[in-house]
């Protein structure tokens, strides 16, 4: 407008980007005012224009002549911002929780140059993010914009895919959002970021709850444990292998608490003694393998038998015999057997190669008359369990009989022998007679007659003296 504030239409205004005046071809545009004196135009900003404050110069040449218009100019300042390029050039694709990761990269402007501050190459602050969470920061190199993060991944990092990112937050005072960028950042640079995927494999461990124990043949071994990650989080629905003495036994699956249980029937012919037990987790894409070992012991139950003739009497020698066998009825050699009757030790024996034992027992005068039990006890020995067997026998009294020849020792063939005597209990103090017992009387081995004892065990009989008689027995 002129000095009368009148709008000047159809006038040419040259707008120049001041920093380009030294260029061989300055950046400028000529705009024509409209009837209201306003003008609009587009002025390209060179890609290599320095960031920061810059000026625009608008010049009007005026109209020459006596009634012309004197030219004028005006200037305006604006801020030039630059985009940045933040790149991750090196990052791990697979990592184990607790390991150290290296993340390298560079930060440059949109022309590939390092960031500038007042015409001098400058550092800038770059943030490292794991799954969107800032975990570290550092300054880039002023010479080439490079950065190198060294970060230890927490042991509690979950297994699976994760995201590593780097972030440049831009200038603090001239870049939206205002105040977000660090004070150490050069001004007039826009934010930028970059990300990369990586997978985390988590170490595991097996808490073997039953690493040792005892089991008998034809029973079961119950093996229990828990599968956990390195920070004790349970791992459900995972397969755990069970190995016995280096041989695969079975697989089992962990529950929601990471707990597993395997029940192993011990074969009837299992080798006795220690057996190594190992539980193995072979790992997955995200969980690393682990294992734990233990030592169990296998035992055999035993069966003990004992036999004795019955009845028996004091001072009689009787044969006590029996066997000691394992669960498969195989004899156990060299096993100690303790024989007792009514708590009184009879003998300590060793089994032979077939697991048999035999003992000739001279019965002492220590036991009451009547039913008695002989006990064969076998203590636990080696990897054989303890066992015992028993049987009953009858402890009887000894009897004694007397013979009197009433008509003398000599007899004439064809005559009669008058015999008498007494049958009594030898093991009573008063030698009590045995009433109502039948005696057989023989001559030269042939039974001639019988006699039944009467009061106090007395008996009598009459037999003929034959021509062949030699010896009388009763």
C-alpha positions as CSV (number, residue, x, y, z in Angstrom):
1,X,0.0,0.0,0.0
2,X,1.2,3.6,-0.5
3,X,1.6,6.3,2.0
4,X,-2.2,7.0,1.8
5,X,-2.8,3.4,2.9
6,X,-4.2,2.6,-0.5
7,X,-3.8,-0.9,-1.8
8,X,-1.5,-1.3,-4.7
9,X,-2.6,-4.0,-7.1
10,X,-0.8,-5.6,-10.0
11,X,2.7,-4.7,-8.6
12,X,5.7,-7.0,-8.7
13,X,7.5,-8.0,-5.5
14,X,10.7,-10.0,-5.6
15,X,11.1,-12.4,-2.6
16,X,14.6,-13.7,-2.0
17,X,16.0,-16.3,0.4
18,X,18.8,-14.2,1.9
19,X,21.3,-17.1,2.6
20,X,21.3,-17.8,-1.2
21,X,22.3,-14.4,-2.3
22,X,25.9,-15.6,-2.6
23,X,24.8,-18.5,-4.7
24,X,25.3,-18.3,-8.4
25,X,21.6,-18.5,-8.7
26,X,19.9,-17.1,-5.7
27,X,16.6,-18.6,-4.6
28,X,13.9,-16.0,-5.3
29,X,10.4,-15.7,-6.6
30,X,8.5,-12.7,-8.1
31,X,4.9,-12.4,-7.0
32,X,2.1,-10.0,-8.3
33,X,-0.1,-8.3,-5.9
34,X,-3.8,-8.6,-6.2
35,X,-6.3,-5.7,-6.0
36,X,-6.0,-5.7,-2.2
37,X,-2.3,-5.4,-2.4
38,X,-1.6,-9.0,-1.1
39,X,0.5,-11.5,-2.9
40,X,1.2,-15.2,-2.5
41,X,4.1,-17.3,-3.8
42,X,6.1,-20.5,-3.3
43,X,9.7,-20.3,-2.5
44,X,11.7,-23.6,-2.6
45,X,14.1,-24.2,0.3
46,X,17.3,-25.7,-0.9
47,X,18.1,-29.1,0.5
48,X,21.6,-28.0,1.6
49,X,20.4,-24.9,3.4
50,X,21.9,-24.7,6.9
51,X,19.5,-25.4,9.8
52,X,18.6,-22.6,12.1
53,X,17.3,-19.1,11.7
54,X,17.2,-17.7,8.1
55,X,15.9,-14.5,6.5
56,X,13.5,-13.7,3.6
57,X,13.9,-10.4,1.8
58,X,10.9,-8.9,0.0
59,X,11.7,-6.0,-2.4
60,X,9.4,-3.6,-4.3
61,X,11.1,-1.4,-6.9
62,X,8.4,1.2,-7.0
63,X,7.2,3.3,-10.0
64,X,9.4,5.9,-11.6
65,X,8.1,9.3,-12.6
66,X,7.0,12.7,-11.2
67,X,3.9,11.0,-9.7
68,X,5.5,7.6,-9.2
69,X,6.1,5.5,-6.1
70,X,9.3,5.1,-4.1
71,X,10.4,1.5,-3.8
72,X,10.6,-0.3,-0.5
73,X,11.7,-3.6,1.1
74,X,11.0,-5.8,4.2
75,X,12.5,-8.8,5.7
76,X,11.3,-11.7,7.9
77,X,13.1,-14.4,9.9
78,X,12.1,-18.1,9.9
79,X,13.7,-21.3,11.2
80,X,15.0,-24.0,9.0
81,X,14.5,-27.6,10.4
82,X,16.2,-30.7,9.1
83,X,15.0,-34.3,9.1
84,X,17.3,-36.9,10.7
85,X,18.1,-40.5,9.8
86,X,18.6,-42.9,12.7
87,X,19.7,-46.4,11.7
88,X,20.5,-49.6,13.6
89,X,23.4,-51.2,11.7
90,X,24.1,-54.1,14.0
91,X,21.9,-55.8,16.6
92,X,21.5,-59.5,17.7
93,X,18.7,-61.6,16.3
94,X,18.9,-64.3,19.0
95,X,19.9,-63.7,22.6
96,X,19.8,-65.5,25.9
97,X,18.3,-63.8,28.9
98,X,21.2,-62.5,31.0
99,X,23.5,-62.1,28.0
100,X,25.1,-58.8,26.8
101,X,23.7,-57.3,23.6
102,X,25.5,-54.9,21.3
103,X,23.5,-52.4,19.4
104,X,25.4,-50.2,16.9
105,X,24.1,-47.5,14.5
106,X,24.4,-44.0,13.3
107,X,22.6,-40.7,13.4
108,X,22.9,-38.2,10.4
109,X,20.7,-35.6,8.9
110,X,18.6,-36.1,5.7
111,X,21.7,-35.3,3.6
112,X,23.8,-37.9,5.4
113,X,25.9,-35.4,7.3
114,X,26.6,-35.3,11.0
115,X,24.4,-32.9,13.0
116,X,25.7,-29.4,13.3
117,X,25.5,-26.9,16.1
118,X,26.5,-23.3,15.3
119,X,28.4,-24.6,12.2
120,X,30.4,-27.2,14.2
121,X,29.8,-30.9,14.1
122,X,27.9,-31.9,17.2
123,X,27.1,-35.0,19.3
124,X,23.5,-35.9,20.0
125,X,21.7,-38.1,22.5
126,X,20.3,-41.4,21.4
127,X,18.1,-43.6,23.6
128,X,18.1,-47.4,23.6
129,X,14.6,-49.0,24.1
130,X,13.6,-52.6,24.8
131,X,10.0,-53.3,23.9
132,X,9.4,-49.6,23.9
133,X,10.9,-49.0,27.3
134,X,14.0,-46.8,27.6
135,X,16.8,-48.6,29.2
136,X,20.0,-46.6,28.3
137,X,21.2,-43.5,26.5
138,X,24.5,-42.2,25.0
139,X,25.9,-39.5,22.8
140,X,26.8,-40.1,19.2
141,X,30.2,-39.5,17.8
142,X,30.6,-35.9,16.5
143,X,32.9,-37.2,13.7
144,X,30.5,-39.6,12.1
145,X,27.3,-39.8,14.1
146,X,27.9,-43.4,15.2
147,X,26.9,-45.0,18.5
148,X,27.5,-48.3,20.2
149,X,25.3,-49.6,23.0
150,X,26.4,-52.4,25.3
151,X,23.4,-53.6,27.3
152,X,22.9,-56.7,29.5
153,X,19.5,-58.2,29.0
154,X,17.8,-58.9,32.4
155,X,17.6,-62.5,33.4
156,X,13.9,-62.1,34.0
157,X,13.3,-61.2,30.3
158,X,10.4,-63.4,29.0
159,X,11.1,-65.8,26.2
160,X,10.0,-65.1,22.6
161,X,10.2,-62.2,20.2
162,X,11.2,-58.7,21.5
163,X,11.9,-55.3,19.9
164,X,15.0,-53.3,20.3
165,X,14.8,-49.7,19.3
166,X,16.8,-46.5,19.2
167,X,15.4,-43.0,19.5
168,X,16.6,-39.5,18.8
169,X,14.2,-37.0,20.3
170,X,15.3,-33.9,18.3
171,X,15.9,-30.4,19.5
172,X,14.4,-29.1,22.7
173,X,13.2,-25.6,21.9
174,X,12.3,-25.5,18.2
175,X,11.0,-29.0,17.5
176,X,7.5,-30.3,18.4
177,X,6.8,-31.4,20.9
178,X,8.6,-28.5,22.6
179,X,10.8,-29.5,25.5
180,X,11.0,-33.2,24.8
181,X,14.5,-33.2,23.2
182,X,17.6,-33.1,25.4
183,X,19.4,-29.8,26.1
184,X,22.5,-31.5,24.8
185,X,21.0,-32.1,21.4
186,X,21.7,-29.7,18.6
187,X,18.7,-27.6,17.8
188,X,16.6,-27.6,14.6
189,X,16.7,-31.3,14.0
190,X,13.6,-33.4,13.9
191,X,13.2,-36.7,15.8
192,X,13.8,-40.1,14.3
193,X,13.9,-43.7,15.4
194,X,14.6,-47.2,14.2
195,X,13.7,-50.7,15.5
196,X,14.8,-54.4,15.0
197,X,13.3,-57.6,16.2
198,X,15.2,-60.2,18.2
199,X,14.3,-63.4,19.9
200,X,15.1,-64.2,23.6
201,X,16.0,-67.7,24.7
202,X,15.6,-68.2,28.4
203,X,17.8,-70.6,30.5
204,X,15.9,-73.2,32.4
205,X,16.5,-75.4,35.4
206,X,15.0,-78.6,36.8
207,X,14.3,-78.7,40.5
208,X,14.5,-82.5,41.1
209,X,12.4,-83.1,44.2
210,X,13.1,-86.9,44.4
211,X,16.8,-87.3,43.3
212,X,17.3,-90.2,45.6
213,X,15.2,-93.0,47.2
214,X,14.6,-96.7,47.5
215,X,12.3,-99.0,45.6
216,X,11.6,-102.7,45.7
217,X,11.3,-105.0,42.7
218,X,7.7,-105.1,41.5
219,X,6.9,-101.8,43.2
220,X,7.1,-98.3,41.7
221,X,9.5,-95.4,41.6
222,X,7.7,-92.0,41.8
223,X,9.9,-89.3,40.3
224,X,8.9,-85.6,40.8
225,X,10.3,-82.2,40.0
226,X,9.6,-78.7,38.7
227,X,10.7,-77.1,35.5
228,X,11.5,-73.4,36.0
229,X,13.1,-70.6,34.1
230,X,16.2,-68.8,35.4
231,X,14.1,-66.5,37.6
232,X,12.0,-69.4,39.0
233,X,8.9,-68.8,36.8
234,X,7.2,-72.2,36.2
235,X,7.1,-73.5,32.7
236,X,3.8,-75.3,32.0
237,X,3.0,-77.8,29.2
238,X,6.7,-78.7,28.6
239,X,7.9,-82.3,27.9
240,X,10.4,-83.7,30.4
241,X,12.3,-86.9,29.5
242,X,13.1,-89.5,32.2
243,X,16.2,-91.7,31.8
244,X,17.3,-94.7,33.8
245,X,20.9,-95.8,33.7
246,X,21.4,-94.0,30.4
247,X,18.3,-95.6,28.8
248,X,15.2,-93.5,27.9
249,X,12.3,-94.5,30.1
250,X,9.4,-92.3,29.5
251,X,8.2,-88.7,28.9
252,X,6.0,-86.6,31.2
253,X,4.4,-83.2,30.8
254,X,4.6,-80.3,33.3
255,X,1.4,-78.8,34.7
256,X,0.5,-75.2,35.3
257,X,3.0,-74.9,38.1
258,X,5.8,-76.5,36.1
259,X,5.5,-79.7,38.2
260,X,6.0,-83.1,36.6
261,X,5.5,-86.6,38.0
262,X,6.7,-89.9,36.5
263,X,5.7,-93.3,38.0
264,X,8.0,-96.2,36.9
265,X,7.1,-99.8,37.7
266,X,10.2,-101.5,38.8
267,X,10.6,-104.8,36.8
268,X,10.7,-108.1,38.7
269,X,14.1,-108.8,37.4
270,X,15.6,-105.3,37.8
271,X,19.3,-105.2,38.7
272,X,19.8,-104.7,42.4
273,X,21.8,-101.8,43.7
274,X,22.2,-98.1,42.7
275,X,20.7,-96.9,39.5
276,X,21.2,-93.4,38.0
277,X,18.1,-91.3,37.3
278,X,18.2,-88.3,35.0
279,X,15.4,-85.9,34.1
280,X,16.0,-83.9,30.9
281,X,14.3,-80.9,29.3
282,X,15.5,-80.8,25.7
283,X,14.5,-77.2,25.2
284,X,12.4,-75.3,22.7
285,X,12.9,-72.3,20.3
286,X,12.6,-70.0,23.3
287,X,13.7,-72.1,26.3
288,X,17.1,-73.6,26.6
289,X,17.7,-77.2,27.7
290,X,18.4,-78.3,31.2
291,X,18.8,-81.5,33.2
292,X,19.1,-82.9,36.7
293,X,20.4,-86.2,38.0
294,X,19.9,-88.4,41.0
295,X,20.7,-91.9,42.4
296,X,18.1,-94.4,43.5
297,X,18.6,-97.9,45.0
298,X,16.8,-101.0,44.0
299,X,16.1,-103.7,46.6
300,X,14.5,-107.2,46.5
301,X,12.0,-108.6,49.0
302,X,12.7,-112.1,50.2
303,X,10.7,-115.2,51.1
304,X,11.9,-117.3,54.1
305,X,10.7,-120.8,54.8
306,X,11.5,-123.2,57.7
307,X,10.5,-126.8,58.3
308,X,10.9,-129.2,61.3
309,X,9.5,-132.7,62.0
310,X,6.8,-132.9,64.7
311,X,6.4,-133.9,67.4
312,X,9.8,-133.7,69.0
313,X,11.2,-134.5,72.4
314,X,14.0,-133.4,74.7
315,X,17.4,-134.8,73.7
316,X,16.0,-135.8,70.3
317,X,18.0,-134.6,67.3
318,X,15.7,-133.2,64.7
319,X,16.5,-131.6,61.3
320,X,15.5,-128.0,60.8
321,X,15.7,-126.9,57.1
322,X,14.4,-124.1,54.9
323,X,15.2,-121.7,52.1
324,X,15.8,-118.0,51.5
325,X,14.7,-116.8,48.0
326,X,14.2,-113.5,46.3
327,X,11.1,-112.2,44.6
328,X,11.7,-114.5,41.6
329,X,12.1,-117.5,43.9
330,X,15.8,-117.7,43.2
331,X,17.9,-118.9,46.1
332,X,20.1,-116.3,47.8
333,X,23.5,-117.7,48.7
334,X,25.5,-116.7,51.8
335,X,22.5,-115.2,53.6
336,X,22.5,-115.2,57.4
337,X,19.5,-117.0,59.1
338,X,18.7,-116.7,62.8
339,X,16.7,-119.6,64.3
340,X,14.8,-119.0,67.5
341,X,12.2,-120.8,69.6
342,X,10.2,-118.9,72.2
343,X,12.8,-116.1,72.0
344,X,15.7,-118.4,72.7
345,X,18.4,-118.6,70.0
346,X,18.7,-122.0,68.4
347,X,21.4,-121.3,65.7
348,X,22.8,-118.8,63.3
349,X,23.3,-120.3,59.8
350,X,24.3,-119.3,56.3
351,X,22.5,-120.4,53.2
352,X,24.3,-122.5,50.6
353,X,24.6,-121.7,46.9
354,X,21.0,-122.6,46.3
355,X,19.7,-120.5,49.2
356,X,19.0,-123.6,51.4
357,X,20.0,-124.1,55.0
358,X,19.9,-127.2,57.2
359,X,20.6,-127.7,60.9
360,X,20.6,-130.8,63.1
361,X,19.1,-129.6,66.4
362,X,19.6,-131.5,69.6
363,X,16.4,-130.4,71.5
364,X,17.3,-129.0,75.0
365,X,15.2,-129.3,78.0
366,X,14.2,-125.6,77.9
367,X,10.7,-125.5,76.4
368,X,7.3,-126.3,77.8
369,X,5.4,-129.2,76.5
370,X,2.9,-128.4,73.8
371,X,2.8,-126.4,70.6
372,X,5.9,-124.3,69.9
373,X,6.9,-122.0,67.0
374,X,10.3,-122.0,65.4
375,X,11.1,-118.7,63.8
376,X,13.7,-118.2,61.0
377,X,14.7,-114.5,60.8
378,X,16.8,-113.0,58.0
379,X,18.0,-109.5,58.6
380,X,18.4,-107.0,55.7
381,X,21.6,-107.8,53.9
382,X,23.1,-106.0,50.9
383,X,20.2,-105.1,48.6
384,X,17.9,-107.7,50.0
385,X,15.2,-106.7,52.4
386,X,14.7,-108.4,55.8
387,X,12.2,-111.3,56.0
388,X,11.1,-114.2,58.3
389,X,9.3,-117.5,58.2
390,X,7.9,-119.7,60.9
391,X,6.3,-123.1,61.5
392,X,4.9,-124.9,64.5
393,X,5.8,-128.2,66.1
394,X,4.7,-130.1,69.1
395,X,7.1,-130.6,72.0
396,X,6.2,-134.0,73.6
397,X,7.2,-135.8,76.8
398,X,9.5,-138.7,76.8
399,X,8.0,-142.0,77.9
400,X,9.7,-145.0,79.6
401,X,8.5,-148.6,80.0
402,X,9.7,-151.4,82.3
403,X,9.5,-155.1,81.7
404,X,9.5,-157.8,84.4
405,X,9.5,-161.5,83.7
406,X,7.4,-162.8,86.6
407,X,8.6,-166.4,86.2
408,X,12.2,-165.6,85.6
409,X,14.5,-165.0,82.7
410,X,14.4,-168.6,81.5
411,X,11.5,-170.2,80.0
412,X,10.8,-173.7,78.6
413,X,9.5,-173.9,75.1
414,X,5.9,-174.7,75.2
415,X,5.3,-173.0,78.6
416,X,3.9,-169.5,79.2
417,X,5.7,-166.3,80.0
418,X,4.1,-164.1,82.6
419,X,5.1,-160.5,81.8
420,X,4.5,-157.2,83.7
421,X,5.8,-153.7,83.9
422,X,5.0,-150.0,84.0
423,X,4.7,-147.2,81.4
424,X,5.4,-143.7,82.8
425,X,6.3,-140.1,81.9
426,X,10.0,-139.7,82.1
427,X,9.8,-135.9,82.1
428,X,7.7,-135.5,85.3
429,X,9.1,-135.4,88.8
430,X,7.0,-138.3,90.1
431,X,7.4,-140.3,86.9
432,X,3.6,-140.3,86.5
433,X,2.1,-143.5,85.0
434,X,0.5,-143.4,81.6
435,X,-2.9,-144.9,81.8
436,X,-4.8,-146.4,78.9
437,X,-1.9,-146.7,76.6
438,X,-1.5,-149.7,74.3
439,X,1.8,-151.6,74.3
440,X,2.8,-154.0,71.6
441,X,4.8,-157.1,72.7
442,X,6.8,-158.9,70.1
443,X,9.0,-162.0,70.1
444,X,11.9,-162.1,67.7
445,X,10.4,-159.2,65.8
446,X,6.9,-160.7,65.5
447,X,4.1,-159.0,67.5
448,X,2.5,-161.6,69.7
449,X,0.0,-159.5,71.7
450,X,-0.8,-156.1,73.1
451,X,-1.4,-154.8,76.6
452,X,-3.3,-151.8,77.8
453,X,-1.8,-149.9,80.8
454,X,-3.9,-149.7,83.9
455,X,-3.6,-147.6,87.1
456,X,-0.3,-145.8,87.4
457,X,0.7,-147.2,84.0
458,X,0.9,-150.8,85.1
459,X,0.5,-153.6,82.5
460,X,0.7,-157.3,82.3
461,X,0.6,-160.0,79.6
462,X,1.0,-163.7,79.0
463,X,2.7,-165.2,76.0
464,X,3.6,-168.7,74.9
465,X,7.2,-169.7,74.6
466,X,7.5,-171.1,71.1
467,X,10.1,-173.4,69.8
468,X,11.7,-170.5,67.8
469,X,11.7,-167.9,70.5
470,X,15.0,-166.0,70.8
471,X,14.4,-162.4,71.9
472,X,11.5,-160.7,73.6
473,X,10.7,-157.1,72.8
474,X,8.1,-154.6,73.9
